[in-house]
Amino acid sequence: MNKPAIIVITGPTATGKTALGASLAKIQNGEVVSADSMQIYTHMDIGTAKPSSEERLGVPHHMIDIVPPWEDYSVARYVSDAALCIDDIRDRNRLPVIVGGTGLYIDSLLSGGGFSAHCDESLRRELEDEYDHIGGEAMLLRLNEFDRDSATKLHANDKKRIVRAFEVFRTAGKPISQHDLETKAIPPRYKAVKIALTFSDRAELYSRIDRRVEKMLSSGLEREVRSLIDMGVIPGATSMQAIGYKEMVDVISGGLTLDEAAAKIKMESRRYAKRQLTWLRRDAGVKWIIWEKTPDIEGCVRELSEFINEAQ
């Protein structure tokens, strides 16, 4: 039996993923499965650019508003939850359309590897505290004792990857370098047509990002963050680390002016878009849709429908 086919629409922020995903799903008898690490949270609508009911075009959307903003949510949990959605959609003879810009979520979902190295939040916090206490150089020396390959590749300042290497070793009982090699050797979970969106002119992309940030601010991003704080969501929560939210927390605490926060949100959003493009360009199997000025959603849907029918 062939693996179930799914469609992935990804790309950096502000490139039209939401509109294209909903339009394509509507034409192709599909349903959208979000791959956005912040749209999973309830009460976080403005800063995550969560699609409105009008933008969803009557198409069912999954993996949006599924956990409260004070709850931690891991990649492993996303894969488990999203895979259930996808399998259910396929069982109903509809097409899953994965839409989002969180590359780690998408790659982990498509991978057939599962998660022998489960994320352990308490262990991770313990390791992060240890890193903060003894420093990156000392952590690398310890890492070298059981995973020399990773220790030689990582920089002492790369706290996230160093901590993850320790976490994998303690939960899976093997070096992360070995774990990654074994995972890559496993066939993909799904046969996927992967489409990425961007603009031919980087300046146009950045201009759209700036306009999106301005819209978020005028729509009440500060009010949304104040509401989250009033609910008891602490500044250190995972949800509050999203671009836009952490800057607004600084505004509310008096650390930044609103103008300074706006400039910082724009800068961080542009940097994030650049990282998203770098991540995607590693994948030779991606079909790129490169916009000039205004995205031609209708024309793209026609083109992709033909491409999808041929691919399946």
Backbone bond lengths (Angstrom), bond angles and torsions (degrees), N, CA, C in turn:
res aa  C-N    CA-C-N  psi(-1)  N-CA   C-N-CA  omega(-1)  CA-C   N-CA-C  phi
1 M - - - 1.470 - - 1.523 109.86 -
2 N 1.311 116.71 134.06 1.456 120.36 178.16 1.523 110.68 -69.52
3 K 1.330 114.30 148.81 1.463 118.75 175.39 1.526 109.01 -64.90
4 P 1.318 117.23 146.71 1.469 119.25 179.36 1.510 111.22 -63.56
5 A 1.311 116.61 138.73 1.470 121.46 179.84 1.518 109.90 -86.81
6 I 1.321 115.67 137.82 1.453 121.00 173.46 1.524 108.12 -133.37
7 I 1.309 115.92 160.16 1.455 122.18 177.85 1.528 108.14 -111.23
8 V 1.313 116.19 135.96 1.461 121.24 176.73 1.526 108.34 -118.39
9 I 1.324 116.15 126.57 1.461 120.86 173.38 1.519 107.41 -118.07
10 T 1.308 115.84 115.05 1.452 120.97 -175.38 1.527 110.23 -136.09
11 G 1.310 116.01 -171.21 1.459 120.41 -176.79 1.515 109.54 135.48
12 P 1.320 117.10 171.66 1.467 119.85 -179.77 1.512 112.35 -66.21
13 T 1.308 115.14 168.31 1.457 122.08 -179.38 1.525 111.56 -60.85
14 A 1.320 116.36 147.81 1.476 123.52 175.05 1.520 114.66 68.76
15 T 1.346 117.73 29.98 1.470 120.11 179.84 1.528 113.17 -108.51
16 G 1.332 118.07 2.99 1.456 119.86 176.88 1.513 115.18 96.78
17 K 1.330 117.94 18.40 1.459 121.16 -178.35 1.533 112.08 -60.44
18 T 1.322 115.97 -45.37 1.466 120.32 -176.46 1.527 111.11 -60.30
19 A 1.329 116.46 -48.48 1.474 120.76 -178.40 1.515 111.42 -64.40
20 L 1.327 116.30 -44.75 1.457 119.94 -178.53 1.529 110.79 -67.01
21 G 1.323 116.50 -42.41 1.465 119.96 -178.71 1.522 112.13 -61.33
22 A 1.330 116.82 -46.83 1.463 120.10 -179.40 1.527 110.99 -66.44
23 S 1.326 116.33 -41.54 1.474 120.28 -179.28 1.520 111.34 -65.46
24 L 1.314 116.58 -42.56 1.462 120.63 -179.78 1.528 110.66 -67.29
25 A 1.332 116.81 -42.79 1.459 120.74 179.33 1.530 110.76 -62.17
26 K 1.327 116.52 -38.33 1.472 120.71 -179.73 1.527 110.97 -63.40
27 I 1.330 116.31 -42.25 1.467 121.18 -178.77 1.530 111.28 -73.58
28 Q 1.337 116.17 -35.37 1.466 121.11 -172.00 1.531 113.85 -96.81
29 N 1.345 117.31 16.77 1.463 120.41 -178.44 1.531 110.48 55.69
30 G 1.327 114.26 49.69 1.454 119.16 -175.45 1.513 114.07 -118.41
31 E 1.320 115.27 177.81 1.457 123.80 174.50 1.525 107.91 -135.31
32 V 1.308 115.84 145.39 1.462 120.85 -176.05 1.524 110.43 -90.96
33 V 1.328 115.07 136.01 1.471 122.41 172.18 1.527 106.66 -118.06
34 S 1.311 116.73 115.23 1.458 120.75 -176.69 1.526 111.46 -70.47
35 A 1.323 114.98 141.15 1.468 121.65 172.94 1.522 107.98 -124.98
36 D 1.324 114.64 57.85 1.458 122.20 179.50 1.523 107.96 -124.31
37 S 1.325 116.63 121.31 1.459 120.79 -172.01 1.518 113.70 -69.98
38 M 1.334 118.31 -11.35 1.462 120.58 179.56 1.525 113.62 -111.30
39 Q 1.334 117.62 -21.15 1.466 119.01 177.45 1.526 112.10 -72.76
40 I 1.319 117.18 -8.82 1.471 120.66 175.57 1.522 111.33 -67.02
41 Y 1.353 117.24 -22.26 1.457 120.62 -173.50 1.531 112.68 -86.96
42 T 1.322 115.85 137.49 1.463 121.21 173.44 1.532 109.56 -73.36
43 H 1.314 116.30 158.59 1.468 123.42 176.19 1.531 113.37 66.55
44 M 1.324 117.47 10.43 1.465 120.93 178.75 1.531 107.55 -124.19
45 D 1.316 116.09 83.63 1.460 121.50 -172.64 1.521 113.43 -104.95
46 I 1.338 115.78 -46.44 1.466 120.23 -172.83 1.525 111.32 -71.56
47 G 1.315 116.54 -51.90 1.467 120.15 -175.68 1.510 114.94 -71.34
48 T 1.346 117.21 -17.49 1.471 120.33 178.70 1.524 112.15 -98.44
49 A 1.350 116.37 -0.80 1.469 121.29 -176.94 1.519 110.84 53.74
50 K 1.321 115.64 43.38 1.463 121.74 -179.97 1.540 108.91 -63.69
51 P 1.330 118.16 134.07 1.469 119.41 -177.44 1.521 112.23 -65.59
52 S 1.314 115.26 134.51 1.463 120.82 177.28 1.526 109.44 -75.17
53 S 1.326 116.05 171.06 1.469 119.72 178.95 1.525 110.51 -61.65
54 E 1.337 117.21 -35.75 1.464 120.61 177.97 1.524 111.02 -66.21
55 E 1.307 116.63 -41.33 1.469 120.53 -179.31 1.520 112.18 -68.85
56 R 1.309 117.69 -21.79 1.467 120.57 -179.04 1.529 112.18 -79.56
57 L 1.331 117.37 -12.06 1.477 123.46 173.14 1.529 113.50 57.09
58 G 1.332 116.51 26.97 1.453 119.15 -179.58 1.521 113.63 79.96
59 V 1.331 116.95 2.61 1.469 121.76 179.98 1.538 109.38 -86.25
60 P 1.329 118.54 131.84 1.468 119.63 176.48 1.534 111.39 -59.79
61 H 1.324 116.33 134.80 1.464 123.07 177.40 1.531 108.88 -119.54
62 H 1.306 115.84 132.42 1.460 121.96 -178.29 1.531 110.58 -116.32
63 M 1.319 116.77 162.63 1.473 124.37 177.24 1.528 112.12 65.46
64 I 1.323 115.84 30.55 1.460 122.92 173.03 1.526 107.29 -123.25
65 D 1.341 116.66 136.65 1.477 121.09 179.21 1.526 111.86 58.61
66 I 1.330 116.87 51.24 1.475 118.62 -176.77 1.527 113.47 -109.63
67 V 1.343 118.58 -16.06 1.465 120.28 178.33 1.527 109.81 -137.64
68 P 1.337 117.74 151.20 1.462 120.20 177.54 1.526 110.87 -72.31
69 P 1.339 118.03 156.67 1.467 121.36 -172.72 1.522 114.47 -70.52
70 W 1.312 118.51 -10.39 1.472 119.71 178.00 1.532 111.88 -92.88
71 E 1.320 116.78 1.46 1.463 120.88 -176.55 1.530 111.05 -99.73
72 D 1.344 116.51 138.89 1.468 120.68 173.64 1.529 109.05 -76.84
73 Y 1.331 115.90 149.76 1.463 120.17 -178.38 1.519 107.89 -143.61
74 S 1.328 116.91 125.05 1.456 121.55 -173.13 1.525 112.61 -100.53
75 V 1.315 115.69 166.13 1.463 121.50 174.81 1.527 110.19 -62.15
76 A 1.335 116.08 -42.14 1.462 120.04 -179.52 1.527 111.01 -60.01
77 R 1.321 115.79 -40.24 1.455 120.00 179.81 1.527 110.62 -68.67
78 Y 1.319 116.23 -37.47 1.472 119.17 177.02 1.522 110.45 -61.32
79 V 1.319 116.72 -47.11 1.469 120.04 -178.16 1.525 110.37 -59.21
80 S 1.323 116.33 -44.30 1.465 120.37 -179.87 1.531 111.28 -62.48
81 D 1.332 116.61 -47.23 1.463 120.64 -177.67 1.528 112.03 -69.12
82 A 1.337 116.64 -44.10 1.465 120.34 -178.20 1.524 111.44 -67.45
83 A 1.333 116.96 -37.58 1.467 119.97 179.40 1.530 111.09 -62.99
84 L 1.334 116.59 -37.36 1.463 119.74 176.19 1.524 110.97 -62.62
85 C 1.345 115.88 -41.80 1.469 119.94 177.37 1.522 111.24 -61.47
86 I 1.318 115.34 -47.69 1.467 120.30 -177.53 1.524 111.18 -61.71
87 D 1.328 116.39 -45.49 1.469 119.99 -178.58 1.531 111.04 -63.94
88 D 1.322 115.77 -37.38 1.468 119.33 177.66 1.525 111.26 -66.11
89 I 1.334 116.01 -42.27 1.474 120.43 178.96 1.528 110.32 -62.09
90 R 1.319 115.55 -44.46 1.477 119.46 178.77 1.530 111.72 -64.35
91 D 1.327 115.75 -39.03 1.472 119.28 179.93 1.525 111.28 -62.82
92 R 1.322 116.77 -24.71 1.473 121.15 178.11 1.536 111.20 -94.54
93 N 1.336 115.95 15.74 1.467 122.68 177.05 1.523 112.95 58.69
94 R 1.329 114.92 35.70 1.458 120.48 174.49 1.523 108.91 -116.42
95 L 1.324 115.96 166.12 1.456 121.05 -173.46 1.533 111.02 -100.57
96 P 1.326 118.24 120.65 1.461 119.80 174.74 1.536 110.50 -74.98
97 V 1.325 116.03 128.22 1.465 121.51 176.48 1.532 106.99 -117.02
98 I 1.322 116.26 107.73 1.459 121.58 -178.98 1.526 107.74 -83.58
99 V 1.323 116.82 125.93 1.459 120.85 -175.56 1.521 109.68 -130.67
100 G 1.331 116.18 121.93 1.456 118.70 177.11 1.510 112.44 163.80
101 G 1.324 114.83 170.03 1.456 120.19 -175.77 1.514 115.33 -113.53
102 T 1.345 117.87 7.20 1.460 120.17 179.21 1.521 108.78 -85.67
103 G 1.324 115.78 95.52 1.458 121.43 -173.52 1.512 114.25 -58.87
104 L 1.327 117.59 -38.59 1.460 120.29 -179.67 1.520 111.16 -64.36
105 Y 1.321 116.99 -39.16 1.464 120.46 177.22 1.523 110.36 -62.04
106 I 1.330 116.28 -46.99 1.462 120.58 -176.42 1.523 111.17 -65.76
107 D 1.323 117.10 -48.97 1.463 120.18 -178.59 1.523 111.37 -62.60
108 S 1.331 117.30 -39.71 1.465 120.66 179.36 1.518 111.13 -67.92
109 L 1.327 117.09 -35.29 1.464 121.46 178.12 1.519 111.52 -67.17
110 L 1.323 116.42 -42.54 1.460 120.40 -178.34 1.525 112.24 -73.56
111 S 1.317 116.48 -29.56 1.458 121.08 -179.73 1.518 110.55 -63.49
112 G 1.314 116.44 147.23 1.468 120.04 177.43 1.505 112.91 -92.35
113 G 1.314 117.47 6.93 1.459 121.02 -169.20 1.505 116.18 -75.69
114 G 1.321 118.57 -19.80 1.450 118.24 -174.85 1.515 110.32 67.18
115 F 1.321 116.37 -159.79 1.459 119.54 -178.28 1.517 110.89 -138.23
116 S 1.341 115.29 80.34 1.455 118.70 173.10 1.515 109.61 -69.21
117 A 1.346 115.32 -25.58 1.457 119.49 176.56 1.522 108.28 -103.05
118 H 1.319 116.45 82.95 1.462 120.75 -177.78 1.527 110.27 -68.02
119 C 1.310 115.29 148.95 1.454 120.46 174.74 1.523 108.35 -72.03
120 D 1.305 116.85 131.15 1.454 122.90 178.88 1.521 106.56 -120.98
121 E 1.344 115.48 102.67 1.464 119.74 -173.13 1.523 112.29 -62.27
122 S 1.326 118.35 -41.53 1.465 120.14 -178.63 1.524 110.90 -67.91
123 L 1.338 116.50 -39.75 1.464 120.05 177.14 1.521 110.10 -65.01
124 R 1.334 116.43 -40.88 1.465 119.68 -179.48 1.530 111.04 -62.00
125 R 1.328 116.37 -43.89 1.471 119.18 178.73 1.525 111.39 -62.91
126 E 1.337 115.49 -38.60 1.466 120.33 177.43 1.531 110.95 -61.99
127 L 1.335 116.20 -43.19 1.465 121.04 179.57 1.520 111.63 -68.85
128 E 1.322 116.38 -36.82 1.465 119.94 177.13 1.526 110.93 -64.60
129 D 1.329 116.74 -40.02 1.466 120.67 176.59 1.525 110.81 -63.99
130 E 1.340 115.34 -39.54 1.468 119.83 178.74 1.526 110.76 -64.12
131 Y 1.350 115.91 -42.59 1.473 120.20 177.38 1.523 110.11 -60.06
132 D 1.326 116.41 -45.84 1.469 120.35 -179.67 1.524 111.80 -62.76
133 H 1.323 115.66 -32.41 1.472 120.02 -176.43 1.526 112.89 -78.33
134 I 1.353 116.21 -45.18 1.478 118.02 -173.84 1.531 113.40 -103.92
135 G 1.346 117.64 -16.04 1.458 120.75 177.59 1.515 113.76 93.71
136 G 1.332 114.82 161.91 1.463 121.30 -176.08 1.514 114.79 -66.25
137 E 1.331 117.31 -38.67 1.477 120.49 -179.24 1.519 110.82 -61.24
138 A 1.332 116.48 -44.63 1.467 120.39 -179.82 1.528 110.87 -66.58
139 M 1.336 116.29 -38.04 1.468 119.48 178.13 1.525 111.13 -64.34
140 L 1.331 116.52 -39.31 1.470 119.68 178.27 1.523 111.54 -64.82
141 L 1.314 117.06 -37.37 1.467 120.28 177.14 1.525 110.31 -61.79
142 R 1.308 116.40 -40.60 1.464 120.11 178.19 1.523 110.78 -69.31
143 L 1.323 116.12 -39.91 1.464 120.58 178.38 1.521 110.82 -61.59
144 N 1.313 116.35 -36.71 1.462 122.06 -178.66 1.530 112.26 -60.94
145 E 1.336 116.58 -23.61 1.463 120.60 -178.30 1.525 112.69 -68.96
146 F 1.334 117.09 -27.40 1.471 119.19 -178.33 1.532 113.88 -127.08
147 D 1.335 117.51 -9.89 1.471 120.61 179.47 1.530 108.66 -148.59
148 R 1.307 114.95 75.51 1.465 120.11 -176.68 1.523 111.64 -63.37
149 D 1.329 116.56 -35.63 1.464 120.71 -178.30 1.532 110.84 -60.11
150 S 1.323 116.91 -48.43 1.462 120.34 179.57 1.524 111.55 -68.48
151 A 1.316 116.57 -40.22 1.464 120.67 -177.23 1.522 112.07 -61.64
152 T 1.324 116.73 -34.24 1.470 119.71 -179.38 1.528 112.18 -77.63
153 K 1.336 117.17 -21.06 1.465 120.83 -177.58 1.528 113.05 -91.68
154 L 1.328 116.75 -26.27 1.456 120.64 -173.69 1.524 111.99 -88.24
155 H 1.326 115.12 147.22 1.468 121.38 174.89 1.518 108.94 -90.81
156 A 1.307 116.60 147.31 1.463 121.39 -177.59 1.523 112.62 -58.74
157 N 1.330 117.63 -25.70 1.467 120.90 -179.37 1.527 113.34 -84.42
158 D 1.335 116.90 -6.57 1.467 120.67 -177.26 1.529 109.32 -84.77
159 K 1.317 114.30 72.74 1.472 121.02 -175.42 1.524 112.27 -57.37
160 K 1.334 116.54 -45.40 1.460 120.98 -174.50 1.531 111.63 -59.37
161 R 1.335 117.46 -47.67 1.472 120.13 -176.31 1.527 111.78 -75.21
162 I 1.323 116.72 -32.88 1.465 119.36 176.83 1.530 109.63 -64.58
163 V 1.324 115.94 -47.75 1.464 120.46 178.72 1.527 110.25 -60.55
164 R 1.322 117.66 -42.00 1.458 121.12 -179.82 1.534 111.14 -63.38
165 A 1.337 117.40 -37.82 1.467 120.90 178.85 1.525 110.67 -61.90
166 F 1.324 117.19 -42.59 1.466 120.49 176.75 1.525 110.75 -66.41
167 E 1.326 116.17 -41.27 1.459 120.92 -177.68 1.526 111.04 -61.99
168 V 1.332 116.55 -44.87 1.467 120.29 179.39 1.522 110.96 -63.23
169 F 1.332 116.83 -42.80 1.459 120.00 -178.48 1.529 111.08 -62.23
170 R 1.334 115.48 -40.49 1.468 118.40 -176.52 1.519 112.42 -77.83
171 T 1.325 118.69 -27.34 1.467 120.38 -179.34 1.527 112.66 -93.27
172 A 1.341 117.54 -34.82 1.465 120.94 -177.01 1.519 112.83 -101.33
173 G 1.342 116.79 -15.62 1.453 119.79 179.12 1.507 114.42 74.27
174 K 1.329 116.32 21.40 1.465 120.44 179.13 1.525 108.74 -149.23
175 P 1.347 117.46 154.84 1.473 119.87 177.81 1.520 110.94 -61.59
176 I 1.332 116.36 148.61 1.463 120.46 -179.55 1.524 110.93 -63.52
177 S 1.335 117.49 -29.83 1.467 120.19 177.79 1.531 110.38 -63.70
178 Q 1.340 116.67 -41.77 1.465 120.81 177.12 1.528 110.60 -69.08
179 H 1.320 115.95 -42.67 1.473 121.10 179.60 1.526 110.82 -58.90
180 D 1.343 116.72 -43.51 1.466 120.67 -178.75 1.524 111.44 -66.70
181 L 1.337 116.99 -39.96 1.467 120.35 178.58 1.527 110.75 -63.35
182 E 1.318 117.11 -43.01 1.464 121.18 179.98 1.530 110.65 -65.56
183 T 1.329 115.50 -38.49 1.463 119.79 -179.99 1.523 111.20 -65.48
184 K 1.336 116.48 -41.81 1.465 120.49 -178.95 1.520 112.20 -65.31
185 A 1.336 117.10 -25.52 1.467 120.91 -177.91 1.525 112.61 -78.78
186 I 1.319 117.12 -13.05 1.468 121.23 -178.80 1.529 109.46 -83.15
187 P 1.325 117.84 135.47 1.479 119.61 178.97 1.528 111.54 -58.57
188 P 1.326 117.05 151.71 1.470 120.53 -179.45 1.524 112.09 -60.13
189 R 1.333 115.14 150.54 1.461 120.74 177.94 1.524 111.03 -68.15
190 Y 1.335 115.98 -36.29 1.457 120.80 -176.64 1.526 110.70 -134.15
191 K 1.321 114.80 148.26 1.453 120.75 167.11 1.527 106.57 -81.04
192 A 1.312 116.61 119.21 1.465 119.37 -172.43 1.514 111.91 -126.07
193 V 1.329 114.86 141.30 1.461 122.13 166.26 1.527 105.27 -98.02
194 K 1.320 116.30 114.79 1.465 121.32 -172.01 1.530 109.75 -108.91
195 I 1.336 115.33 118.95 1.465 121.99 -176.45 1.523 108.89 -117.62
196 A 1.330 116.75 132.03 1.467 121.16 179.09 1.528 109.57 -120.64
197 L 1.313 115.40 139.47 1.464 121.95 -178.53 1.527 110.50 -108.56
198 T 1.331 115.71 143.51 1.458 120.60 170.94 1.526 107.88 -161.70
199 F 1.322 115.57 -177.45 1.467 121.82 178.76 1.526 109.60 -113.96
200 S 1.329 116.28 147.06 1.463 120.10 179.29 1.523 111.04 -65.01
201 D 1.329 115.75 -31.83 1.463 121.32 -179.63 1.527 108.75 -106.48
202 R 1.328 117.29 115.07 1.462 121.16 -179.44 1.528 111.51 -58.54
203 A 1.336 115.97 -33.39 1.462 119.86 179.79 1.527 111.45 -62.64
204 E 1.341 116.51 -35.19 1.466 120.38 178.02 1.530 110.36 -66.11
205 L 1.317 116.44 -41.60 1.464 120.56 177.24 1.527 110.46 -60.23
206 Y 1.321 116.35 -47.61 1.460 120.19 -178.61 1.530 111.59 -64.75
207 S 1.331 116.70 -35.93 1.460 120.49 177.56 1.523 110.45 -63.90
208 R 1.318 116.97 -41.65 1.469 121.11 178.57 1.523 110.74 -65.54
209 I 1.322 116.72 -38.66 1.465 120.49 177.32 1.526 110.35 -62.05
210 D 1.341 116.16 -45.00 1.468 120.18 179.50 1.529 110.97 -60.67
211 R 1.331 115.95 -41.88 1.465 118.99 -179.78 1.528 111.10 -66.97
212 R 1.321 116.07 -35.81 1.468 119.33 177.92 1.527 110.52 -64.71
213 V 1.322 116.46 -42.48 1.474 120.19 178.88 1.527 110.16 -61.51
214 E 1.330 116.17 -44.12 1.470 119.68 179.50 1.531 110.85 -61.28
215 K 1.312 116.88 -38.57 1.467 120.44 178.33 1.526 111.18 -65.76
216 M 1.343 116.35 -41.30 1.464 120.13 178.11 1.529 111.12 -60.29
217 L 1.323 115.34 -43.25 1.465 119.66 -178.83 1.524 110.90 -66.20
218 S 1.326 116.50 -42.93 1.470 119.51 -179.26 1.527 112.03 -71.90
219 S 1.335 116.48 -21.93 1.470 120.63 -179.74 1.526 112.65 -84.24
220 G 1.348 116.42 -7.62 1.464 118.68 175.54 1.514 116.04 110.14
221 L 1.333 118.04 34.75 1.461 120.35 179.34 1.535 111.51 -59.89
222 E 1.337 116.41 -42.86 1.468 118.57 179.59 1.533 110.74 -60.59
223 R 1.312 116.56 -42.92 1.466 120.81 178.82 1.529 110.94 -61.93
224 E 1.340 116.68 -38.97 1.463 120.73 178.89 1.532 110.77 -63.55
225 V 1.327 116.84 -42.64 1.471 120.40 -179.82 1.521 110.94 -68.34
226 R 1.325 117.49 -39.45 1.467 120.04 176.27 1.528 110.62 -60.66
227 S 1.317 116.23 -38.68 1.459 120.72 178.41 1.528 111.17 -63.89
228 L 1.324 116.72 -40.00 1.464 120.73 178.36 1.528 110.83 -63.79
229 I 1.322 116.33 -42.43 1.464 120.59 178.58 1.526 110.25 -63.45
230 D 1.326 116.17 -40.85 1.467 120.65 177.89 1.530 111.95 -62.55
231 M 1.348 116.31 -28.54 1.472 120.30 176.95 1.520 112.24 -74.56
232 G 1.347 116.43 -12.96 1.454 119.80 -178.36 1.515 114.35 102.77
233 V 1.334 117.50 7.71 1.466 120.48 176.96 1.525 108.16 -72.30
234 I 1.316 116.96 122.10 1.468 121.07 -175.67 1.530 110.17 -83.72
235 P 1.334 117.48 152.65 1.473 120.62 -179.75 1.525 113.61 -57.73
236 G 1.332 117.60 -26.19 1.461 120.01 -179.47 1.512 114.86 -83.68
237 A 1.328 117.49 -2.19 1.465 120.73 -179.93 1.522 110.71 -63.95
238 T 1.331 116.03 149.68 1.470 120.70 179.93 1.522 111.41 -55.57
239 S 1.314 116.85 -40.97 1.469 120.25 -178.02 1.520 111.52 -61.79
240 M 1.322 117.04 -33.84 1.460 121.44 -176.81 1.534 112.90 -78.86
241 Q 1.329 116.66 -2.34 1.464 119.92 177.30 1.524 111.79 -87.37
242 A 1.319 116.58 -4.59 1.462 120.11 178.59 1.521 110.47 -64.35
243 I 1.322 115.72 145.78 1.469 120.57 176.81 1.521 108.62 -59.18
244 G 1.309 115.90 131.98 1.451 121.81 -178.26 1.516 111.32 103.33
245 Y 1.307 116.68 -44.49 1.458 120.93 -178.59 1.531 111.19 -75.95
246 K 1.325 116.55 -46.66 1.472 117.69 -178.91 1.527 111.14 -66.37
247 E 1.331 117.89 -33.28 1.464 120.31 177.45 1.530 111.33 -68.84
248 M 1.329 116.15 -37.37 1.461 119.39 177.64 1.531 111.69 -68.87
249 V 1.320 116.55 -32.73 1.464 120.00 174.10 1.530 109.58 -60.56
250 D 1.334 116.36 -40.11 1.468 120.23 178.33 1.529 111.57 -66.48
251 V 1.325 116.61 -34.68 1.468 120.20 175.82 1.522 109.96 -64.13
252 I 1.319 115.80 -46.77 1.457 120.83 -177.35 1.522 111.73 -65.13
253 S 1.338 116.61 -34.88 1.471 120.24 179.83 1.526 112.54 -82.74
254 G 1.348 116.76 -7.19 1.453 120.80 178.40 1.514 114.84 92.24
255 G 1.335 116.26 6.91 1.464 119.65 -178.52 1.520 113.80 -80.51
256 L 1.315 117.07 -22.07 1.465 122.31 179.84 1.523 109.47 -137.63
257 T 1.325 116.04 150.14 1.465 119.52 168.28 1.521 107.60 -81.91
258 L 1.323 116.24 165.75 1.461 120.24 179.84 1.522 111.05 -63.34
259 D 1.326 117.19 -38.76 1.471 120.58 178.40 1.521 110.83 -65.88
260 E 1.323 116.88 -41.25 1.473 120.33 178.43 1.519 110.44 -64.33
261 A 1.312 116.10 -40.89 1.465 120.11 178.69 1.521 111.19 -64.23
262 A 1.322 117.25 -42.20 1.466 121.03 179.68 1.521 110.59 -59.63
263 A 1.340 115.85 -45.50 1.472 120.09 179.39 1.526 110.71 -63.32
264 K 1.328 116.64 -39.18 1.467 120.24 -178.81 1.525 111.38 -69.75
265 I 1.328 116.71 -40.06 1.469 119.97 178.56 1.530 110.31 -62.29
266 K 1.321 116.80 -42.51 1.470 120.43 178.25 1.528 110.69 -61.90
267 M 1.327 115.92 -45.63 1.462 120.39 -178.82 1.527 110.90 -62.84
268 E 1.346 117.09 -46.83 1.461 120.41 -178.84 1.522 111.58 -67.02
269 S 1.319 117.15 -34.03 1.472 120.85 177.87 1.524 110.80 -66.98
270 R 1.333 116.56 -39.85 1.473 119.62 177.30 1.527 110.84 -66.13
271 R 1.319 115.85 -40.58 1.472 119.33 177.93 1.527 110.95 -63.61
272 Y 1.314 115.65 -39.99 1.466 119.74 178.92 1.525 110.63 -64.20
273 A 1.326 117.10 -41.56 1.461 120.80 177.80 1.531 110.90 -60.30
274 K 1.321 115.78 -39.52 1.461 119.86 179.02 1.527 110.88 -64.70
275 R 1.338 116.61 -40.53 1.472 119.93 177.84 1.528 110.72 -66.40
276 Q 1.329 116.58 -37.78 1.470 119.89 178.01 1.526 111.03 -61.50
277 L 1.321 117.00 -42.76 1.469 120.82 178.76 1.521 111.18 -64.80
278 T 1.317 117.08 -41.97 1.467 121.27 178.71 1.520 110.26 -60.49
279 W 1.324 116.41 -43.77 1.467 122.12 179.47 1.530 110.22 -60.58
280 L 1.319 116.95 -46.20 1.462 121.07 -175.29 1.520 112.68 -69.57
281 R 1.317 116.58 -34.20 1.465 119.55 -176.39 1.524 113.04 -70.35
282 R 1.308 117.02 -8.37 1.464 119.75 174.55 1.523 111.42 -77.00
283 D 1.322 116.40 -16.42 1.466 121.42 -173.70 1.528 109.88 -98.49
284 A 1.320 115.79 108.02 1.466 120.87 -177.41 1.521 112.36 -70.56
285 G 1.343 117.24 -15.77 1.459 120.18 -176.99 1.517 114.68 -87.88
286 V 1.316 117.21 1.63 1.471 120.60 -177.92 1.524 111.02 -77.33
287 K 1.333 116.00 135.82 1.469 121.12 171.34 1.525 106.90 -95.32
288 W 1.319 116.96 118.71 1.462 121.32 -176.04 1.529 111.34 -91.34
289 I 1.319 114.82 135.44 1.460 121.86 168.83 1.524 105.80 -111.91
290 I 1.314 116.45 116.07 1.468 120.55 -174.67 1.520 109.24 -111.69
291 W 1.321 115.45 110.34 1.452 121.48 179.75 1.525 110.90 -77.21
292 E 1.321 115.53 153.71 1.462 120.17 172.06 1.531 109.07 -90.90
293 K 1.310 117.53 -78.21 1.471 120.78 178.23 1.527 110.42 -111.62
294 T 1.328 115.92 -77.46 1.457 120.86 -179.19 1.526 110.11 -96.46
295 P 1.332 118.69 127.79 1.465 120.49 179.14 1.526 112.07 -58.14
296 D 1.322 115.87 132.54 1.465 121.90 177.13 1.531 107.69 -96.29
297 I 1.320 115.30 81.79 1.464 120.43 -174.88 1.523 111.70 -62.36
298 E 1.328 116.80 -45.63 1.470 121.01 -177.63 1.526 111.45 -62.03
299 G 1.335 116.49 -46.94 1.462 119.89 179.11 1.515 112.00 -65.00
300 C 1.339 115.94 -37.56 1.460 120.26 179.87 1.524 111.62 -67.06
301 V 1.327 116.72 -38.30 1.464 120.23 177.93 1.524 110.35 -60.98
302 R 1.333 116.83 -43.02 1.474 119.69 178.17 1.528 110.66 -61.48
303 E 1.340 115.25 -46.03 1.473 119.57 -178.69 1.530 111.33 -62.86
304 L 1.330 115.59 -45.39 1.455 119.37 -177.47 1.516 112.40 -69.44
305 S 1.315 116.68 -32.64 1.475 119.69 177.90 1.517 110.30 -61.00
306 E 1.331 116.83 -42.20 1.466 120.55 177.07 1.523 110.56 -65.60
307 F 1.331 116.43 -43.04 1.467 121.76 -179.94 1.531 110.69 -62.37
308 I 1.337 116.50 -44.21 1.454 121.64 -177.92 1.536 110.24 -65.28
309 N 1.312 116.78 -43.52 1.470 119.83 -179.22 1.526 110.95 -62.46
310 E 1.331 116.96 -38.56 1.460 120.99 178.08 1.529 110.64 -69.13
311 A 1.360 115.83 -40.48 1.465 120.23 -176.81 1.524 112.50 -66.64
312 Q 1.328 115.72 -31.59 1.471 118.94 -178.06 1.522 111.19 -86.76
